Amino acid sequence: CCLMPFSLIATLIIVFFTVAFSLQNDQTVSIQFFGWTFQGSLVLVLLTTLCLGIVIHILASMPARIRKSKEIAELTKRVTELEGTPPSDVSRPQQHQTPYLD
C-alpha cells in the first residue's frame, strides 16, 4: 500500500547521497584484513561493505522467509478446504434460551 512510494523515495535519497559522497571523497584508502591488504577508493570500499551487508542480511533472513512461506501455504490450503466444506445446518435457525423472565 504505502511502502512502495516510501521505499522509492528512500532509495533515491540513498543514491543521491552516495553519488554526492563519491564525488567529494575520491581519496584512496588502505584496508588490512587478516594479513591481506587492499588499496582502493573510499567509495568503492564503502559500497562493497554495503553490498556485503545486504547479502548477509538476505542470507540470514532466508530461514524465516521460508518458514513464513510454508505457513502461508498451509493456511491457504486450510482455508480452501474449509470453503469447500458445506456448512452444517445454517439454514435452520438455532433455538436460544433467553435468560429473561416473562
Secondary structure, 3 states (H helix, E strand, C coil): CCHHHHHHHHHHHHHHHHHHHHHHCCCEEEEEECCEEEEEEHHHHHHHHHHHHHHHHHHHHHHHHHHHHHHHHHHHHHHHHHHHCCCCCCCCCCCCCCCCCC
